[in-house]
Amino acid sequence: MTDKQTFEVVLEKHESIDATGITIPFDVEKVFGAKRVPVKVSINGAEYRSTVGRMGGRYCMVVPKVFREAAGVRAGETITVVMEKDTAERTVEIPADLAAALEKSGLSEKFAKMSYTHRKEYVNAVNDAKKPETRVRRIDGTIAKLVMKR
């Protein structure tokens, strides 16, 4: 297995959904030892963490808008990507108000056992709220969803 891969690829806008990403031009399983692998990615010095997956028989990865903007790239451009397997533990910093609500409802342990991606999505929804009442509503919604999954 190789530590880092550097390659050029076209940043592609998906035709039917609002997503932009890249097709990985090598066999991810042979290089990184797994078909679905967490990676650290760098484009033009902008770095982020993601996961490579398979779609339509090829390895691919979404490149989020915020990251494309930080890297100064757009769909249709050829970009140089530096990618390496991400072996660091993926953690999510839970905001105090969400942590208190999880504790009060007895759901802290359940939340901690969720996948990194799911925890991140819930935390981002709370943190992205612009108004305090929206934040409270999103915390309440998070608790309600977790209760329903019991």
PyMOL commands that set and color helices and strands:
alter all, ss='L'
color gray80, all
select helices_A, chain A and resi 28-32+65-71+96-104+108-113+116-127+132-148
alter helices_A, ss='H'
color red, helices_A
select strands_A, chain A and resi 4-10+12-13+20-23+37-43+46-55+58-62+78-85
alter strands_A, ss='S'
color yellow, strands_A
deselect
rebuild
show_as cartoon
